[in-house]
């Protein structure tokens, strides 16, 4: 009898999001686009959580007075 293969996880898996919430990596109401778990065998594990910007970002922009923001290659 053939061995049953493990189910693949899908990015929209509720089980996966529940596990990330339980671990404290994401919270209810977060607009998460991507979660990357970067495991380097000789360093600490790094978790990158990419979120969509929302209106809270407007508060951050107001606090950036006097800060120069550059884009592109010119430095």
DRENPA-3360 file (N, C-alpha, C; in nm, 2 decimals, always signed):
BEGIN
1 = XXXXXXXX = +0.09/-0.12/+0.00/+0.00/+0.00/+0.00/+0.09/+0.12/+0.00 ~ +0.06/+0.22/-0.09/+0.14/+0.34/-0.10/+0.12/+0.43/+0.03 ~ +0.23/+0.48/+0.07/+0.23/+0.57/+0.19/+0.16/+0.70/+0.15 ~ +0.08/+0.75/+0.24/+0.01/+0.88/+0.21/+0.10/+0.99/+0.23 ~ +0.11/+1.08/+0.14/+0.19/+1.20/+0.14/+0.13/+1.31/+0.23 ~ +0.22/+1.38/+0.30/+0.16/+1.49/+0.39/+0.10/+1.60/+0.30 ~ -0.01/+1.66/+0.35/-0.08/+1.77/+0.28/+0.02/+1.89/+0.26 ~ +0.01/+1.95/+0.15/+0.08/+2.07/+0.13/+0.01/+2.19/+0.20;
9 = XXXXXXXX = +0.08/+2.28/+0.26/+0.02/+2.40/+0.32/+0.00/+2.50/+0.21 ~ -0.11/+2.57/+0.22/-0.14/+2.68/+0.13/-0.13/+2.81/+0.21 ~ -0.09/+2.92/+0.14/-0.07/+3.05/+0.21/-0.20/+3.10/+0.28 ~ -0.31/+3.05/+0.23/-0.44/+3.09/+0.29/-0.49/+2.99/+0.40 ~ -0.41/+2.90/+0.43/-0.45/+2.80/+0.53/-0.48/+2.86/+0.67 ~ -0.60/+2.84/+0.71/-0.64/+2.89/+0.84/-0.56/+2.83/+0.95 ~ -0.52/+2.70/+0.94/-0.44/+2.64/+1.04/-0.30/+2.70/+1.05 ~ -0.25/+2.74/+0.94/-0.12/+2.81/+0.94/-0.13/+2.94/+1.01;
17 = XXXXXXXX = -0.23/+3.02/+0.97/-0.24/+3.15/+1.03/-0.27/+3.14/+1.18 ~ -0.35/+3.04/+1.22/-0.38/+3.02/+1.36/-0.25/+2.99/+1.44 ~ -0.16/+2.91/+1.38/-0.03/+2.87/+1.44/+0.05/+3.00/+1.45 ~ +0.06/+3.08/+1.35/+0.14/+3.20/+1.36/+0.08/+3.30/+1.46 ~ -0.05/+3.31/+1.48/-0.11/+3.39/+1.58/-0.08/+3.34/+1.72 ~ -0.09/+3.21/+1.73/-0.06/+3.14/+1.86/+0.08/+3.17/+1.90 ~ +0.17/+3.17/+1.81/+0.31/+3.19/+1.84/+0.35/+3.34/+1.86 ~ +0.25/+3.43/+1.83/+0.27/+3.57/+1.85/+0.34/+3.64/+1.74;
25 = XXXXXXXX = +0.35/+3.57/+1.63/+0.42/+3.63/+1.51/+0.33/+3.73/+1.44 ~ +0.20/+3.70/+1.43/+0.11/+3.79/+1.37/-0.01/+3.80/+1.47 ~ -0.09/+3.91/+1.45/-0.20/+3.94/+1.54/-0.33/+3.94/+1.46 ~ -0.44/+3.92/+1.53/-0.57/+3.94/+1.46/-0.58/+4.08/+1.40 ~ -0.63/+4.09/+1.28/-0.65/+4.22/+1.21/-0.52/+4.26/+1.14 ~ -0.41/+4.19/+1.14/-0.30/+4.23/+1.07/-0.32/+4.20/+0.92 ~ -0.28/+4.29/+0.83/-0.29/+4.27/+0.69/-0.16/+4.21/+0.64 ~ -0.14/+4.08/+0.66/-0.02/+4.02/+0.63/-0.02/+3.98/+0.48;
33 = XXXXXXXX = +0.09/+4.01/+0.41/+0.11/+3.97/+0.27/+0.20/+3.85/+0.26 ~ +0.31/+3.84/+0.35/+0.40/+3.74/+0.34/+0.47/+3.72/+0.47 ~ +0.50/+3.59/+0.50/+0.59/+3.56/+0.62/+0.70/+3.47/+0.57 ~ +0.82/+3.51/+0.60/+0.94/+3.44/+0.56/+1.01/+3.40/+0.68 ~ +1.04/+3.27/+0.70/+1.12/+3.22/+0.81/+1.25/+3.18/+0.75 ~ +1.35/+3.26/+0.78/+1.48/+3.25/+0.73/+1.57/+3.18/+0.83 ~ +1.61/+3.05/+0.80/+1.69/+2.97/+0.89/+1.83/+2.96/+0.83 ~ +1.92/+3.02/+0.89/+2.07/+3.01/+0.86/+2.13/+2.91/+0.97;
41 = XXXXXXXX = +2.19/+2.81/+0.93/+2.24/+2.71/+1.02/+2.34/+2.76/+1.12 ~ +2.40/+2.87/+1.10/+2.50/+2.92/+1.19/+2.46/+3.05/+1.26 ~ +2.34/+3.09/+1.24/+2.29/+3.22/+1.30/+2.15/+3.20/+1.36 ~ +2.11/+3.31/+1.42/+1.97/+3.31/+1.48/+1.87/+3.30/+1.36 ~ +1.76/+3.24/+1.39/+1.65/+3.24/+1.29/+1.59/+3.38/+1.28 ~ +1.56/+3.42/+1.16/+1.50/+3.55/+1.14/+1.36/+3.53/+1.08 ~ +1.26/+3.60/+1.13/+1.13/+3.60/+1.07/+1.10/+3.73/+1.01 ~ +1.07/+3.73/+0.88/+1.03/+3.86/+0.82/+0.88/+3.85/+0.80;
49 = XXXXXXXX = +0.81/+3.96/+0.85/+0.66/+3.96/+0.83/+0.64/+4.09/+0.74 ~ +0.59/+4.07/+0.62/+0.56/+4.18/+0.53/+0.41/+4.21/+0.54 ~ +0.38/+4.33/+0.58/+0.24/+4.37/+0.60/+0.20/+4.48/+0.49 ~ +0.07/+4.48/+0.46/+0.02/+4.59/+0.38/+0.01/+4.72/+0.47 ~ +0.05/+4.83/+0.41/+0.03/+4.96/+0.48/-0.11/+4.99/+0.50 ~ -0.15/+5.05/+0.61/-0.28/+5.10/+0.63/-0.27/+5.24/+0.68 ~ -0.39/+5.30/+0.73/-0.39/+5.44/+0.77/-0.30/+5.47/+0.89 ~ -0.26/+5.37/+0.96/-0.16/+5.40/+1.07/-0.03/+5.45/+1.02;
57 = XXXXXXXX = +0.00/+5.42/+0.90/+0.12/+5.47/+0.84/+0.13/+5.62/+0.83 ~ +0.01/+5.68/+0.82/+0.00/+5.83/+0.81/+0.06/+5.89/+0.94 ~ +0.04/+5.83/+1.05/+0.09/+5.88/+1.18/+0.24/+5.87/+1.18 ~ +0.30/+5.77/+1.12/+0.45/+5.76/+1.11/+0.50/+5.87/+1.02 ~ +0.44/+5.89/+0.90/+0.49/+5.99/+0.81/+0.49/+6.13/+0.88 ~ +0.39/+6.16/+0.96/+0.39/+6.29/+1.03/+0.50/+6.30/+1.12 ~ +0.55/+6.19/+1.18/+0.66/+6.20/+1.28/+0.80/+6.21/+1.21 ~ +0.80/+6.20/+1.08/+0.93/+6.20/+1.00/+0.98/+6.34/+0.97;
65 = XXXXXXXX = +0.92/+6.44/+1.03/+0.96/+6.58/+1.00/+1.11/+6.60/+1.02 ~ +1.18/+6.66/+0.92/+1.32/+6.68/+0.93/+1.40/+6.56/+0.88 ~ +1.34/+6.45/+0.85/+1.41/+6.34/+0.80/+1.41/+6.34/+0.65 ~ +1.52/+6.31/+0.59/+1.53/+6.31/+0.44/+1.52/+6.17/+0.40 ~ +1.42/+6.15/+0.31/+1.40/+6.01/+0.25/+1.44/+6.01/+0.11 ~ +1.53/+5.92/+0.07/+1.58/+5.92/-0.07/+1.53/+5.78/-0.13 ~ +1.51/+5.79/-0.26/+1.47/+5.67/-0.33/+1.57/+5.66/-0.45 ~ +1.59/+5.54/-0.50/+1.67/+5.52/-0.61/+1.82/+5.50/-0.57;
73 = XXX = +1.91/+5.51/-0.67/+2.05/+5.48/-0.65/+2.13/+5.61/-0.60 ~ +2.08/+5.72/-0.62/+2.15/+5.85/-0.59/+2.17/+5.86/-0.44 ~ +2.29/+5.88/-0.39/+2.31/+5.89/-0.25/+2.38/+6.02/-0.22;
% end
